């Protein structure tokens, strides 16, 4: 009986969360609109800076090229997803959210494999630099 109540509570919370996401068209705040082109330009600039600071040897350049190809940044697509979710029924919306989560997990698994392959060819001092330059930091507005 407790398991059924917990499951019902979880499902209700999930439905309410999905509805809140679908209803939130305003974005993160006034005047803030994600700009995919700007995001991608920023990511490419960071990638170029990382490449330059690592001071890769000619033998490591092939590994960098493979790493770069496998980890190309993707433009944020939150608005497209929000509008897609808004038009679905609650059960269909939950199914779509699960499918999106699985897609993200697959991309992250591929990215992790690419990072591990590249990291293995770096020298210890390059690994430390890579660690520092690839840590996720919260943006300041």
C-alpha positions as CSV (number, residue, x, y, z in Angstrom):
1,X,0.0,0.0,0.0
2,X,2.8,2.4,0.9
3,X,4.5,1.6,-2.4
4,X,1.4,2.4,-4.4
5,X,1.0,5.7,-2.5
6,X,4.7,6.6,-3.2
7,X,4.2,5.7,-6.9
8,X,1.1,7.9,-7.2
9,X,2.9,10.8,-5.4
10,X,5.9,10.5,-7.7
11,X,3.7,10.4,-10.8
12,X,1.7,13.4,-9.7
13,X,4.9,15.4,-9.0
14,X,6.3,14.4,-12.4
15,X,3.1,15.5,-14.1
16,X,3.1,18.9,-12.3
17,X,6.8,19.4,-13.1
18,X,6.1,18.7,-16.8
19,X,3.2,21.1,-16.7
20,X,5.4,23.8,-15.1
21,X,8.1,23.3,-17.7
22,X,5.5,23.5,-20.5
23,X,3.8,26.6,-19.1
24,X,7.1,28.5,-18.5
25,X,7.5,30.4,-21.8
26,X,9.2,33.4,-20.2
27,X,12.7,31.7,-19.9
28,X,15.1,32.3,-17.1
29,X,14.4,36.0,-16.5
30,X,13.6,39.3,-18.0
31,X,15.8,40.2,-21.0
32,X,17.6,36.8,-21.0
33,X,17.2,34.8,-24.1
34,X,19.5,32.0,-25.0
35,X,21.3,32.8,-28.3
36,X,22.4,29.5,-29.9
37,X,24.9,31.2,-32.3
38,X,26.5,33.1,-29.4
39,X,26.7,29.9,-27.3
40,X,28.4,28.0,-30.1
41,X,30.8,30.8,-30.8
42,X,31.7,30.9,-27.1
43,X,32.2,27.1,-27.0
44,X,34.5,27.3,-30.1
45,X,36.5,30.1,-28.5
46,X,37.0,28.0,-25.4
47,X,37.9,25.0,-27.4
48,X,40.6,27.0,-29.3
49,X,41.9,28.4,-26.0
50,X,42.1,24.9,-24.5
51,X,44.0,23.6,-27.6
52,X,46.5,26.4,-27.5
53,X,47.1,26.1,-23.7
54,X,47.6,22.4,-23.9
55,X,50.6,22.8,-26.2
56,X,50.0,19.5,-27.9
57,X,52.8,17.6,-29.6
58,X,52.4,16.6,-33.2
59,X,51.7,13.0,-32.0
60,X,48.8,14.3,-29.9
61,X,47.2,16.4,-32.6
62,X,45.5,13.4,-34.2
63,X,43.9,12.5,-30.8
64,X,42.8,16.2,-30.4
65,X,41.2,16.1,-33.9
66,X,39.2,12.9,-33.0
67,X,38.3,14.4,-29.6
68,X,37.1,17.6,-31.2
69,X,35.0,15.8,-33.8
70,X,33.3,13.5,-31.2
71,X,32.6,16.4,-28.7
72,X,31.2,19.1,-31.0
73,X,29.0,21.4,-28.9
74,X,25.3,21.4,-29.8
75,X,23.1,24.4,-29.7
76,X,20.6,24.6,-26.9
77,X,17.1,23.6,-28.0
78,X,15.1,24.2,-24.9
79,X,12.5,26.4,-26.8
80,X,11.8,23.7,-29.4
81,X,11.4,21.1,-26.7
82,X,9.1,23.3,-24.6
83,X,6.8,24.0,-27.5
84,X,6.8,20.3,-28.5
85,X,6.0,19.3,-24.9
86,X,3.3,21.9,-24.6
87,X,1.2,20.3,-27.3
88,X,1.3,16.8,-25.8
89,X,-1.0,15.1,-23.3
90,X,0.4,14.5,-19.8
91,X,1.2,10.8,-20.4
92,X,2.7,11.5,-23.9
93,X,4.7,14.4,-22.4
94,X,6.2,12.1,-19.7
95,X,7.1,9.6,-22.4
96,X,8.8,12.3,-24.5
97,X,10.7,13.6,-21.5
98,X,12.0,10.1,-20.8
99,X,13.0,9.7,-24.4
100,X,14.9,13.1,-24.3
101,X,16.6,12.0,-21.1
102,X,17.8,8.8,-22.7
103,X,19.1,10.8,-25.8
104,X,21.0,13.1,-23.4
105,X,22.4,10.1,-21.5
106,X,23.6,8.5,-24.8
107,X,25.3,11.7,-25.9
108,X,27.0,12.1,-22.5
109,X,28.2,8.4,-22.6
110,X,29.8,9.1,-26.1
111,X,31.3,12.3,-24.8
112,X,32.8,10.6,-21.7
113,X,34.4,7.9,-23.9
114,X,35.9,10.6,-26.2
115,X,37.3,12.5,-23.1
116,X,38.8,9.3,-21.7
117,X,40.5,8.5,-25.0
118,X,42.0,12.0,-25.4
119,X,42.9,12.2,-21.7
120,X,44.9,9.0,-22.0
121,X,47.4,10.6,-24.5
122,X,48.0,13.7,-22.4
123,X,51.1,14.1,-20.2
124,X,50.4,14.6,-16.5
125,X,50.8,18.4,-16.6
126,X,48.5,18.6,-19.6
127,X,45.9,16.4,-17.7
128,X,46.0,18.9,-14.8
129,X,45.4,21.8,-17.2
130,X,42.7,19.9,-19.0
131,X,41.0,19.2,-15.6
132,X,41.1,22.9,-14.7
133,X,39.9,24.2,-18.0
134,X,37.0,21.7,-18.5
135,X,35.4,22.0,-15.1
136,X,31.8,23.2,-15.3
137,X,31.4,26.6,-13.7
138,X,28.2,28.4,-13.1
139,X,27.8,31.5,-15.3
140,X,27.6,34.8,-13.7
141,X,25.0,37.3,-15.0
